[in-house]
Amino acid sequence: MADILGNLKQRTGNIAGKIKGNIPDAAPDAASVNSKKPKMKQLVVEKAKMYEFIGMEVFDLQSAGKINIEEIEPFCKKIGELNAEIAVLEAEAALKATIICECGKVVLGGAKFCSACGKSRDIPIPQSQTENVAECVCGAVLEADALMCMECGRRVIAN
């Protein structure tokens, strides 16, 4: 019996020593804590991006019928409704962005070339619009204030 108690004391002493070894003896000073805040913020943002990516992947799998999780079905349905609403608004915005080509034909907002004469729709972008350009996880370059990607439909994560 003494052997068992002695062995138990030794094991718990080793565990306590390992735990104590991971805890600092004194509280860190304010400067030390403040110097770590930018790194902590960066890690939190990175973690949020990973959560969002996982969520997008689960949505894509659920929508494709590759998985079936009943608890998320209402959310997937709502996302589908939002995507449809966004598509309508994008179509309206594209119509508003139409221009008249040099040949006199109307060139729709999303078109890169005139369908009548083939001229490029080269419209210089003001320098102010090229600042703070965002990039989606799919690689598409987006306007700085974009909320959704026009290529894949995913929500843009603010930096």
Secondary structure, 3 states (H helix, E strand, C coil): CHHHHHHHHHHHHHHHHHHHHCCCCCCCCHHHHHHHHHHHHHHHHHHHHHHHHHHHHHHHHHHCCCCCCHHHHHHHHHHHHHHHHHHHHHHHHHHHCCEECCCCCEECCCCCECCCCCCECCCCCCHHHHCCCEECCCCCEECCCCCECCCCCCECCCC
